[in-house]
Amino acid sequence: TPVEPTPVEPTPVEPTPVEPTPVEPTPVEPTPAEPTPAEPTPAEPTP
């Protein structure tokens, strides 16, 4: 009896889809430069 060789089908290797990690830009909040309140020095009138 001729033994027929079992056809070995090559398993297709599916490439793993590598999803690029989206690099979220760090929101750089501008530091509000608070103006230094320059209080005018009250000129005391000389009595």
Secondary structure, 3 states (H helix, E strand, C coil): CCCCCCCCCCCCCCCCCCCCCCCCCCCCCCCCCCCCCCCCCCCCCCC
